[in-house]
Amino acid sequence: MDVAEAPERVVVIGTGLIGTSIALALREHGTEVLLDDRDPVALRLAAELGAGVPLPEAALARRADLAVLAVPPGAVAATLRDAQKRGLARAYTDVASVKDRPLREAAELGCDLRGFVAGHPLAGRERSGPAAARGDLFLGRTWALCPTAATAPEAVAAVTGLVRACGARPLTVAPAEHDRAVALVSHGPHVVAAATAARLEGADDVALRLAGQGVRDVTRIAASDPELWIGILTANAEPVAGVLESVAADLARAAAALRGDVPADGLAEALRELLGRGNAGRARIPGKHGERAPAYAVVSVVIPDRPGELALLFQAAGVAGVNIEDVTIEHSPGLPVGVAELAVRPEAAERLAGELRARGWSVPG
Amino acid sequence: MDVAEAPERVVVIGTGLIGTSIALALREHGTEVLLDDRDPVALRLAAELGAGVPLPEAALARRADLAVLAVPPGAVAATLRDAQKRGLARAYTDVASVKDRPLREAAELGCDLRGFVAGHPLAGRERSGPAAARGDLFLGRTWALCPTAATAPEAVAAVTGLVRACGARPLTVAPAEHDRAVALVSHGPHVVAAATAARLEGADDVALRLAGQGVRDVTRIAASDPELWIGILTANAEPVAGVLESVAADLARAAAALRGDVPADGLAEALRELLGRGNAGRARIPGKHGERAPAYAVVSVVIPDRPGELALLFQAAGVAGVNIEDVTIEHSPGLPVGVAELAVRPEAAERLAGELRARGWSVPG
């Protein structure tokens, strides 16, 4: 099978958000998809959404090219062992957000690691379950692949074909390196968000009324399902602990400086050092989907808050030949106007603002 | 002056983002605005934007109703003293995000506190300076007011009139209570975001390529100007230190559990407890502008990434009589499609999806 080709026949074990989304993406390529899930409701829903047909209990007459284990990190090794015992496929991959420990557990369980390529698509949604699945969930996203010295090249080729069929970009990385990376950019920040949000549990109502966009952003992922995250954090315990210890140390140092354990000048210096490192770290995050964010210009337009106004706005943009790259709408409840912030390529901003003003829109600034 | 009436004549000292935005809002009510800033460039720009005219150096023939001190927290007291010495206005207010310490400093400097109402509009932008100012910046926002036992009722009435003229909602709160609240919902989270972002400064490129939306949200405010925040954090040192100590303690405890200092069951329990408190705290944050977020339904539409497509999309929504409450556009660089997520009132979601599908749009799910 050519790496650029979609697999012909795939088994997906676990029809949650990720498994069902992979299945839907494969179905668009005409791939035959066989679905399995311990939860018969999730399985039926995925099948009804067109993600594939239920995996028969009997032995398969013809092995699949690939089996995707879309189960939590703690279940990967046992699911791999069982699937290999049944001889479901020629190659196997998983989608868990931790790689090193499941690989070690699979080795301990005697799995055949030649046919297994550990994988992790960097995509997700606030919602979970098959109903939230989308065939385009992985378009343009990074998909980490962690082959080891034991992995057969044909297995890597098969899994790479799957990743490309989903429209994602494969990124090869060693398992331990992957786990240290996601501890830094995902698992650690998750616990930090929870600890920050935890402060609000017993806060006065007045404090909450003073909450702005900053604390909303910092704590957004604190709304996630704890059980899902207990599995992830436990499986990546040491790297996550390291990140949390570093953050805690920085916060404790800042608190001590604020309490006055440094000379007067020392406080500003201590804060400048930490906030400066924060600036530098933040600047290293690439834009959406792994590309450096292009520096869009923002054109703000005051809009009446009623149906049809946005259509006129975008129509005007279309007439001006300007592509709107992103839109944010700010509403003011109880007031009949809002502000639309239109992100456009910098060279198009003036043309757009002019066109909108010419059509009577209020474009401040 | 009725509290619902805009003031007739206002001095704005400090023509940065907040001061200039207040001035622009007042100008829309026909208020005469006199501007002052130590930076002549900022002053000239604010005047050119129509925010008002420069404050004459000579004594005012007629005192203003109100002077707004739009300066950093550390400069409020001295600015108030100087303005009162010049007799610029009958009442004074500030906009700093810390209230208790500036009030104490003003008392120490011998300011007349009967005419001063400390204030804090909960509004801001990623950008700063007069060029980013907008007359609608405060529409629907909460604006904290911190009168004390010493404050004259006429001063409170004058400042309340200003707040209403800006379209904001006044919220009376004691200075120390305000400062504890913003430490919880703004200043503390700001340092936490910086400490989390700081971890990325020396990270491998591969780690950054695995960054998703979660870490982007957690660290967004870490991009802010350190000098501005040094002033804020220093002025609110004790309450912020308390928040940082609590977050650091939670993180250290989680790290210790992940390192194995608890029995095997204890790890899941410790994480469940922290993540559960995070869920509870996050759930207490009201929606935008201080209202509980209405539970919008999201309709996802696949759109070709070219001018005019969004216009057609919003036109269809207008035909269906559906108001789009918010829009998010996901782009996939290198691919000719994106996904627009349209937030609408739940009862309108099905109608919108049907209308869009009938017009040939791809509406997954």
Chai-1 contact restraints between the chains, C-beta under 6 A:
chainA,res_idxA,chainB,res_idxB,connection_type,confidence,min_distance_angstrom,max_distance_angstrom,comment,restraint_id
A,L122,B,L210,contact,1.0,0.0,6.0,A-B,restraint_1
A,L122,B,G212,contact,1.0,0.0,6.0,A-B,restraint_2
A,R134,B,P364,contact,1.0,0.0,6.0,A-B,restraint_3
A,L139,B,S332,contact,1.0,0.0,6.0,A-B,restraint_4
A,L139,B,L335,contact,1.0,0.0,6.0,A-B,restraint_5
A,G140,B,S332,contact,1.0,0.0,6.0,A-B,restraint_6
A,G140,B,L335,contact,1.0,0.0,6.0,A-B,restraint_7
A,T142,B,R209,contact,1.0,0.0,6.0,A-B,restraint_8
A,V173,B,V206,contact,1.0,0.0,6.0,A-B,restraint_9
A,A181,B,V206,contact,1.0,0.0,6.0,A-B,restraint_10
A,A181,B,A207,contact,1.0,0.0,6.0,A-B,restraint_11
A,A181,B,L210,contact,1.0,0.0,6.0,A-B,restraint_12
A,V182,B,L210,contact,1.0,0.0,6.0,A-B,restraint_13
A,L184,B,R199,contact,1.0,0.0,6.0,A-B,restraint_14
A,L184,B,A203,contact,1.0,0.0,6.0,A-B,restraint_15
A,L184,B,A207,contact,1.0,0.0,6.0,A-B,restraint_16
A,V185,B,A207,contact,1.0,0.0,6.0,A-B,restraint_17
A,V185,B,L210,contact,1.0,0.0,6.0,A-B,restraint_18
A,V185,B,A211,contact,1.0,0.0,6.0,A-B,restraint_19
A,V185,B,V215,contact,1.0,0.0,6.0,A-B,restraint_20
A,S186,B,G214,contact,1.0,0.0,6.0,A-B,restraint_21
A,P189,B,T196,contact,1.0,0.0,6.0,A-B,restraint_22
A,P189,B,G214,contact,1.0,0.0,6.0,A-B,restraint_23
A,P189,B,V215,contact,1.0,0.0,6.0,A-B,restraint_24
A,P189,B,V218,contact,1.0,0.0,6.0,A-B,restraint_25
A,V191,B,A254,contact,1.0,0.0,6.0,A-B,restraint_26
A,V192,B,T196,contact,1.0,0.0,6.0,A-B,restraint_27
A,A193,B,V218,contact,1.0,0.0,6.0,A-B,restraint_28
A,A194,B,L274,contact,1.0,0.0,6.0,A-B,restraint_29
A,A194,B,L275,contact,1.0,0.0,6.0,A-B,restraint_30
A,A194,B,G278,contact,1.0,0.0,6.0,A-B,restraint_31
A,A195,B,V247,contact,1.0,0.0,6.0,A-B,restraint_32
A,A195,B,D250,contact,1.0,0.0,6.0,A-B,restraint_33
A,A195,B,L251,contact,1.0,0.0,6.0,A-B,restraint_34
A,T196,B,P189,contact,1.0,0.0,6.0,A-B,restraint_35
A,T196,B,V192,contact,1.0,0.0,6.0,A-B,restraint_36
A,T196,B,V247,contact,1.0,0.0,6.0,A-B,restraint_37
A,A197,B,G278,contact,1.0,0.0,6.0,A-B,restraint_38
A,A197,B,G281,contact,1.0,0.0,6.0,A-B,restraint_39
A,A197,B,R282,contact,1.0,0.0,6.0,A-B,restraint_40
A,A198,B,R277,contact,1.0,0.0,6.0,A-B,restraint_41
A,A198,B,G278,contact,1.0,0.0,6.0,A-B,restraint_42
A,A198,B,G281,contact,1.0,0.0,6.0,A-B,restraint_43
A,R199,B,L184,contact,1.0,0.0,6.0,A-B,restraint_44
A,R199,B,S246,contact,1.0,0.0,6.0,A-B,restraint_45
A,L200,B,G281,contact,1.0,0.0,6.0,A-B,restraint_46
A,L200,B,R284,contact,1.0,0.0,6.0,A-B,restraint_47
A,E201,B,R277,contact,1.0,0.0,6.0,A-B,restraint_48
A,E201,B,A280,contact,1.0,0.0,6.0,A-B,restraint_49
A,E201,B,G281,contact,1.0,0.0,6.0,A-B,restraint_50
A,A203,B,L184,contact,1.0,0.0,6.0,A-B,restraint_51
A,V206,B,V173,contact,1.0,0.0,6.0,A-B,restraint_52
A,V206,B,A181,contact,1.0,0.0,6.0,A-B,restraint_53
A,A207,B,A181,contact,1.0,0.0,6.0,A-B,restraint_54
A,A207,B,L184,contact,1.0,0.0,6.0,A-B,restraint_55
A,A207,B,V185,contact,1.0,0.0,6.0,A-B,restraint_56
A,L208,B,R284,contact,1.0,0.0,6.0,A-B,restraint_57
A,R209,B,T142,contact,1.0,0.0,6.0,A-B,restraint_58
A,R209,B,G290,contact,1.0,0.0,6.0,A-B,restraint_59
A,L210,B,L122,contact,1.0,0.0,6.0,A-B,restraint_60
A,L210,B,A181,contact,1.0,0.0,6.0,A-B,restraint_61
A,L210,B,V182,contact,1.0,0.0,6.0,A-B,restraint_62
A,L210,B,V185,contact,1.0,0.0,6.0,A-B,restraint_63
A,A211,B,V185,contact,1.0,0.0,6.0,A-B,restraint_64
A,A211,B,I285,contact,1.0,0.0,6.0,A-B,restraint_65
A,G212,B,L122,contact,1.0,0.0,6.0,A-B,restraint_66
A,G214,B,S186,contact,1.0,0.0,6.0,A-B,restraint_67
A,G214,B,P189,contact,1.0,0.0,6.0,A-B,restraint_68
A,G214,B,I221,contact,1.0,0.0,6.0,A-B,restraint_69
A,V215,B,V185,contact,1.0,0.0,6.0,A-B,restraint_70
A,V215,B,P189,contact,1.0,0.0,6.0,A-B,restraint_71
A,D217,B,D217,contact,1.0,0.0,6.0,A-B,restraint_72
A,D217,B,R220,contact,1.0,0.0,6.0,A-B,restraint_73
A,V218,B,P189,contact,1.0,0.0,6.0,A-B,restraint_74
A,V218,B,A193,contact,1.0,0.0,6.0,A-B,restraint_75
A,V218,B,V218,contact,1.0,0.0,6.0,A-B,restraint_76
A,T219,B,R282,contact,1.0,0.0,6.0,A-B,restraint_77
A,R220,B,D217,contact,1.0,0.0,6.0,A-B,restraint_78
A,I221,B,G214,contact,1.0,0.0,6.0,A-B,restraint_79
A,A222,B,G278,contact,1.0,0.0,6.0,A-B,restraint_80
A,A222,B,R282,contact,1.0,0.0,6.0,A-B,restraint_81
A,A223,B,R282,contact,1.0,0.0,6.0,A-B,restraint_82
A,P226,B,R272,contact,1.0,0.0,6.0,A-B,restraint_83
A,P226,B,L275,contact,1.0,0.0,6.0,A-B,restraint_84
A,P226,B,G276,contact,1.0,0.0,6.0,A-B,restraint_85
A,W229,B,L275,contact,1.0,0.0,6.0,A-B,restraint_86
A,I230,B,A268,contact,1.0,0.0,6.0,A-B,restraint_87
A,I230,B,L271,contact,1.0,0.0,6.0,A-B,restraint_88
A,L233,B,L271,contact,1.0,0.0,6.0,A-B,restraint_89
A,A237,B,L258,contact,1.0,0.0,6.0,A-B,restraint_90
A,V240,B,L258,contact,1.0,0.0,6.0,A-B,restraint_91
A,A241,B,A255,contact,1.0,0.0,6.0,A-B,restraint_92
A,A241,B,L258,contact,1.0,0.0,6.0,A-B,restraint_93
A,A241,B,R259,contact,1.0,0.0,6.0,A-B,restraint_94
A,L244,B,L251,contact,1.0,0.0,6.0,A-B,restraint_95
A,L244,B,A254,contact,1.0,0.0,6.0,A-B,restraint_96
A,L244,B,A255,contact,1.0,0.0,6.0,A-B,restraint_97
A,E245,B,A255,contact,1.0,0.0,6.0,A-B,restraint_98
A,S246,B,R199,contact,1.0,0.0,6.0,A-B,restraint_99
A,V247,B,A195,contact,1.0,0.0,6.0,A-B,restraint_100
A,V247,B,T196,contact,1.0,0.0,6.0,A-B,restraint_101
A,V247,B,L251,contact,1.0,0.0,6.0,A-B,restraint_102
A,A248,B,A248,contact,1.0,0.0,6.0,A-B,restraint_103
A,A248,B,L251,contact,1.0,0.0,6.0,A-B,restraint_104
A,A248,B,A252,contact,1.0,0.0,6.0,A-B,restraint_105
A,D250,B,A195,contact,1.0,0.0,6.0,A-B,restraint_106
A,L251,B,A195,contact,1.0,0.0,6.0,A-B,restraint_107
A,L251,B,L244,contact,1.0,0.0,6.0,A-B,restraint_108
A,L251,B,V247,contact,1.0,0.0,6.0,A-B,restraint_109
A,L251,B,A248,contact,1.0,0.0,6.0,A-B,restraint_110
A,A252,B,A248,contact,1.0,0.0,6.0,A-B,restraint_111
A,A254,B,V191,contact,1.0,0.0,6.0,A-B,restraint_112
A,A254,B,L244,contact,1.0,0.0,6.0,A-B,restraint_113
A,A255,B,A241,contact,1.0,0.0,6.0,A-B,restraint_114
A,A255,B,L244,contact,1.0,0.0,6.0,A-B,restraint_115
A,A255,B,E245,contact,1.0,0.0,6.0,A-B,restraint_116
A,L258,B,A237,contact,1.0,0.0,6.0,A-B,restraint_117
A,L258,B,V240,contact,1.0,0.0,6.0,A-B,restraint_118
A,L258,B,A241,contact,1.0,0.0,6.0,A-B,restraint_119
A,R259,B,A241,contact,1.0,0.0,6.0,A-B,restraint_120
A,A268,B,I230,contact,1.0,0.0,6.0,A-B,restraint_121
A,L271,B,I230,contact,1.0,0.0,6.0,A-B,restraint_122
A,L271,B,L233,contact,1.0,0.0,6.0,A-B,restraint_123
A,R272,B,P226,contact,1.0,0.0,6.0,A-B,restraint_124
A,L274,B,A194,contact,1.0,0.0,6.0,A-B,restraint_125
A,L275,B,A194,contact,1.0,0.0,6.0,A-B,restraint_126
A,L275,B,P226,contact,1.0,0.0,6.0,A-B,restraint_127
A,L275,B,W229,contact,1.0,0.0,6.0,A-B,restraint_128
A,G276,B,P226,contact,1.0,0.0,6.0,A-B,restraint_129
A,R277,B,A198,contact,1.0,0.0,6.0,A-B,restraint_130
A,R277,B,E201,contact,1.0,0.0,6.0,A-B,restraint_131
A,G278,B,A194,contact,1.0,0.0,6.0,A-B,restraint_132
A,G278,B,A197,contact,1.0,0.0,6.0,A-B,restraint_133
A,G278,B,A198,contact,1.0,0.0,6.0,A-B,restraint_134
A,G278,B,A222,contact,1.0,0.0,6.0,A-B,restraint_135
A,A280,B,E201,contact,1.0,0.0,6.0,A-B,restraint_136
A,G281,B,A197,contact,1.0,0.0,6.0,A-B,restraint_137
A,G281,B,A198,contact,1.0,0.0,6.0,A-B,restraint_138
A,G281,B,L200,contact,1.0,0.0,6.0,A-B,restraint_139
A,G281,B,E201,contact,1.0,0.0,6.0,A-B,restraint_140
A,R282,B,A197,contact,1.0,0.0,6.0,A-B,restraint_141
A,R282,B,T219,contact,1.0,0.0,6.0,A-B,restraint_142
A,R282,B,A222,contact,1.0,0.0,6.0,A-B,restraint_143
A,R282,B,A223,contact,1.0,0.0,6.0,A-B,restraint_144
A,R284,B,L200,contact,1.0,0.0,6.0,A-B,restraint_145
A,R284,B,L208,contact,1.0,0.0,6.0,A-B,restraint_146
A,I285,B,A211,contact,1.0,0.0,6.0,A-B,restraint_147
A,P286,B,L208,contact,1.0,0.0,6.0,A-B,restraint_148
A,H289,B,P333,contact,1.0,0.0,6.0,A-B,restraint_149
A,G290,B,R209,contact,1.0,0.0,6.0,A-B,restraint_150
A,E291,B,P333,contact,1.0,0.0,6.0,A-B,restraint_151
A,P307,B,G318,contact,1.0,0.0,6.0,A-B,restraint_152
A,P307,B,G321,contact,1.0,0.0,6.0,A-B,restraint_153
A,P307,B,N323,contact,1.0,0.0,6.0,A-B,restraint_154
A,G308,B,G318,contact,1.0,0.0,6.0,A-B,restraint_155
A,L310,B,F314,contact,1.0,0.0,6.0,A-B,restraint_156
A,L310,B,I324,contact,1.0,0.0,6.0,A-B,restraint_157
A,A311,B,A311,contact,1.0,0.0,6.0,A-B,restraint_158
A,A311,B,F314,contact,1.0,0.0,6.0,A-B,restraint_159
A,A311,B,Q315,contact,1.0,0.0,6.0,A-B,restraint_160
A,A311,B,G318,contact,1.0,0.0,6.0,A-B,restraint_161
A,F314,B,L310,contact,1.0,0.0,6.0,A-B,restraint_162
A,F314,B,A311,contact,1.0,0.0,6.0,A-B,restraint_163
A,F314,B,F314,contact,1.0,0.0,6.0,A-B,restraint_164
A,Q315,B,A311,contact,1.0,0.0,6.0,A-B,restraint_165
A,G318,B,P307,contact,1.0,0.0,6.0,A-B,restraint_166
A,G318,B,G308,contact,1.0,0.0,6.0,A-B,restraint_167
A,G318,B,A311,contact,1.0,0.0,6.0,A-B,restraint_168
A,G321,B,P307,contact,1.0,0.0,6.0,A-B,restraint_169
A,N323,B,P307,contact,1.0,0.0,6.0,A-B,restraint_170
A,I324,B,L310,contact,1.0,0.0,6.0,A-B,restraint_171
A,D326,B,I329,contact,1.0,0.0,6.0,A-B,restraint_172
A,V327,B,V327,contact,1.0,0.0,6.0,A-B,restraint_173
A,I329,B,D326,contact,1.0,0.0,6.0,A-B,restraint_174
A,S332,B,L139,contact,1.0,0.0,6.0,A-B,restraint_175
A,S332,B,G140,contact,1.0,0.0,6.0,A-B,restraint_176
A,P333,B,G140,contact,1.0,0.0,6.0,A-B,restraint_177
A,P333,B,H289,contact,1.0,0.0,6.0,A-B,restraint_178
A,P333,B,E291,contact,1.0,0.0,6.0,A-B,restraint_179
A,L335,B,L139,contact,1.0,0.0,6.0,A-B,restraint_180
A,L335,B,G140,contact,1.0,0.0,6.0,A-B,restraint_181
A,P364,B,R134,contact,1.0,0.0,6.0,A-B,restraint_182
